[in-house]
Amino acid sequence: MPTYNYTCKKCDHIQEEFRHMADCNDPTKCDKCGAKALKSLSTPALHLVWGEDKFAREHEIEGNGVRSYV
């Protein structure tokens, strides 16, 4: 699920929420004051999770022990 930013109309608090794309425009409740928070523009975030593969394991064993994602 994507992450969306919501800004409170009362206290300007910005919070992140994981939501389905179909529900992204629905308002939510502010974590701080409980007022209505609406979806706001944010920079896209992409979180890639790499599975265990042969190259990564060999690099960790033979290399410096740090997995690098290119």
N, C-alpha and C positions, 0 to 999 in steps of 0.2 A: 504494500500500500504506500502511496506517496505521502510525504510530509507537507503540510500546509501551515502558513503563519496566519494567526488571527489577532487583530488589534482591537482592544476594548475601546468603546466609544466614550466611556466615562473617565477612565484613569490612564489611557494610552499604553497599557501593559500589552506586550507582545508575547504570545505563547505559540508553541508548535504542537500540532496534533497529527496523528496518523489517521487518515480517513480514506474511504473508498472514493474514487473519482466522481461517482454519481452523487455523493453527499457533500462534496467539497464546498458548495456555495451556501449550505445551510448554516445559519448563525450558531454560535456556541456560547457557553457561559464562561465569563472571565474567571480565572483561577484566583485572582486577588480580591476583587470586589463583588463578583457575582452578576455584573451587568452584562448586556449583550456584547459579544465580540464578533466582528465580521472579518471575512477573509481579506487579507491584504497581500500586496505584491511582495515577492521574495525571490532571492536567487535560487535557481534550481539546485538541488543536491542529489547526487547520484552515489549510492553506496553499493559497491561491487563486492561480492563475497566469492572468493575463489575457492574451489574445491581442492582437495588434496590431489596433487598431481606429481608425477615422477620428477619433473624438472625442479619444482619447488622443494621437494624433500632432499634431492641431491644437492641443491644450492645451500640449503641450511646445514647439511652435514659437511660438505666440502668447502663451502664458502665461509663467510664471516658469521654465520648463524642468524642473520637478519633476513627476513623475507622481504623482497622488494617487489612491488607491483608496478609493472610498466604498462 
